[in-house]
């Protein structure tokens, strides 16, 4: 792996015909002009991304086959084409196991790429991430850098696996295989454990903790900081690389948040209308809960 190609490499897991929030996310990824976008999913998902990708960028798409035996065992091979599954839905949880498979497969099949970026499709990308984050001093001893979602009072890091950067090393391949096999085993035994707790449980028991570090939370913003992000001053907002619209349930709500962040990025004043509406919903919810 001495000869590295320059350019962003993304990995996306896509099942079914997704909605507006995923379209917004995909549009932001393609706007970065990635060298390669590795895709794994069902036929419907592959068709969805191919049709939405402009002709001038279709050559960046790289489709990876998922293991048919695992799909069949998880009863995902003959699934319907429902466009959106809420977080926590059984099917949603099962699909997340293929994050680990795709990352492993992409790194294995593209040895010239220095790193790969996994992105959930409720993430809007505003600026280019580093072409090789592992060349930076903070991450030079690491093989993975993952979105930070650590509660203030918690001692150990807690990671959100919606945004992950993995270095192309043997360590990465070994860990990704462990994560895939571990989550798949749980799913097949009836334990519906998603990708995020799978990773964090492994991390807490791992001897490789010093080789995995959180991404800068001011640059890769977690969903519960949505209101803080949009109300921040221009200089702080301009340093944001990506915003992840987790911590909100429902396709429309995700789309509204991604759209408003993207609007502010492009100096479209209508972001404030969406922001105000979302804030009113939050306040109404708190009042309803007696908070």
N, C-alpha and C positions, 0 to 999 in steps of 0.2 A: 504494500500500500504506500509506496513512496511517491507515486505520481498522482497527485490530487487534482480533480477538476474543480473549477471555480464556478460557483452559482448555488442558489438555494435549492435544497431538496426537501420536499414535503411528503408526508404520508397521510392518507385519508382512508377511513373505513366508511363505506357507503352502502346501505341496504335500503332499497325502495326509492320511490320518487319523493324527494324531500321538499320541504316548504321554503317560504320566503327567507327565513333566518339563515338557512343553509346556503341559499343562493347569495345572500349578502356576504356570508363568510367566504364562499368560493370566489366571488368576484374580487374580494380584497386580496386573497392569496394570488390569484392570477395577475393582479395589478402589480405585484412584485416581480413579475417576469421570471418565475422560477425556472431553473434548468430542467428540473424533473419533478413531476407529481406522481408518486406511487399510489395506486388505488387498489383496494381490495373490497369486494362486496358481491352482491348478487347481480344477475343480468340486468335487472331494473335499475339498480344503482349505477352500474357502469354506463348504461344508456343515458341516465340522467346527467352525469357529469360530462359525457361526450357531447351531448346536444347543447349544453350550456357553455361549453368552452369555445371561444372564438376560433375560427379556422386558422388564424395566424398563430394560435397557441396550442393547437391540438397535438403537435409533435412533442410536447412536454409530458403528455399523459403516458403513464407506464402501468399497465394492468397486471396484477398479480393474482394467480389462482389460489383460492383457499382450499384447505384439505377437505375433500368430499366426505371422508369418514367422520370428521368432527362435525361438519354441517348436518349430516344425517343423524348422528347421535344426539345432537342438540335440537333436532326437529326444526332446523332452519332452512333445509333445502327446498321445501315446498311451501314456503311462507307466502302470505298475501303481500300486496303492494301498498299497504297502508303507509301514508306519507310521514306520519309523525308519531313517535312513541315517547311518552313522558318518562323522565328520569325515575327509575324504580320499577318500571314495567318489566315483567319477566323477560320478554323478548329483548328489550333494551339492554338488560343486564347480560344476557347471553352473547349479544353482539360484541360487547366490549372486550371479550377475550381475544378477539382477532386483532386488537391493537398490537399485542405482543408478537403475534405471528407475523403481521405485516412488517413491523419494524425489523425483526430478525431476517425475514426474507429479503427485504429491500437492501439492508446492509450487506447481506451475503452476496446478492446478485449484482450489486453496484460497488465493488471494492474501491473504486477510484474516488468516491465521495467521502469527504472528511467527516461529515455529520449529516444527520437527518432530523427533520423537525416534524413531530406529530402534532396535528391540530384537530381538535374536535370541530364540528361544523356549527358551533355557536360561538365562534371566535372571530372577531374582526381584526385584521392586520392593518396597521396604520403606517408603519415604517419598516424598512428592511432590518431583520435581525442580523447579528454578526455572521459573516460567512463561515467563520470557524471560532465559535465562542470558546472552544477548548484551548485556543492559543492565548487567551487572556489570562492574566496572572491569577485571578480568583478561581478559575476553573482548570488551570493547567494540569492539576493532578486528578481531575475527574473524568469519568466516562459518561456521566449523565447530568443534565441540568434541567430541573422540573419546576413548574409553577408553584409558588409558595402560597400555602393556605394554612399557616401555622397560627393557632389562637394565641393571643397575647400572653396568656398565663402558662402556655405549654413549653416544656423544656426542650423536647425533641422536635425536629422539623416535621411538619405534616405537609404532604405534597398533593397537589391537584394534577391528575394525569391527563387533563384536557389540553395542556401545552407541555410538550417534552422535547428536549434536544438530546440526542444520543450520539456519542462519538463512535466512529467505525473502528472498533477494537474487538479483540477476542473476549475481553471482559464483558463488553456490552452483549455480545452474542450469547455468552454463557448465562448471563442474568436474564435476558429476554426469554430464553428457552425455559429457564426455571419458572419465570412468571407465567408463561403460557401453559406449561404443564400443570402448575399448581392451580391456576384458576379453572382450567378445563376439568381437572379431576374433581374439584369442588362442584362445578356445575353438573357434571355427569352423575354425581352422588346426590344431587338434589339440594345442595347448599348454594343458594343464589347469591354468591359474593361477587360484587362488581370489580372492575379493574382497580379502582382507587384504593379500597381497603386491602385488596390483594397485594398491591405494591407497598403500601405503608406497613402492613404486617411483616412483609418480608424485610423491609428496610430496618425496622426496629430490632430484628433478630440477626441482621447481617453484620459481617465483619468489614463490609465495604462502605460504611457510612461516611468516611472521610473522602470517598470518591464520588459522592453524589451530593450536590448542593442545590439550594433553591435559587430560582431566577430572581432578579431584582423585582420586588413587588410594585415598585413605582413605574417600571417599564412594561411588565406583564401583569396587568391589573385584573384582580379577581372580581367576580360578579357582585359581591356584597359591597364593593366600593364604588358602585355605579354613580350614586349621587355625589359622593366625594369627588369622583373624577370629573364629572361635568361641571361642578361648581368651582373647580380649581382654576387658578390663573393660567394664562396662556403659556408661560414658560414651563410650568409643570406638565401641562397637557401635551405640549410639543415633544416631551421626552418619552411618551408612551409608544411602545412598539406594538402591543396587542392588548385587546380587551376581551375577556371571556365572560359571556353572558350566562354564567351558571347562577345558582341561587335565585332563580326565578323560574316558575313552572308555566309551561304553555307556549305553543308556537308563536302566537301573536305577541305575547309579552317579550319573548326573546328577540323577535324581529324589531320591535319598537326600540329596544335598548341598543341593539347593534346599529340600527339605522340612525338613531340620535347621535351616537358617538361618531359615526361616519360623517354625518352632517356637520358636526362641529369641526371635525378635521378639515372639511372643505369650506368652512366659513359660511355655511348655510344657516341663517338665523332661525330657521324653523326647528332646529334642534331644541331650542328653548321651549317650544310648544309641547313637544313630546316629553321633555324633562319635567315640565310643570304638571302635565297629566299623570305621569308615572309617580311623581311625588304626592299628588293628591290621593292616588290609589293607595300608596303606602300609608299615608296619614289616616285614611279612612279605615284601613285594615287594623291599624294600631288602636284606634278609637273603638272599633268593633270588638277587639280583644280586651278592652278595658285597661290598656296600657297608658 
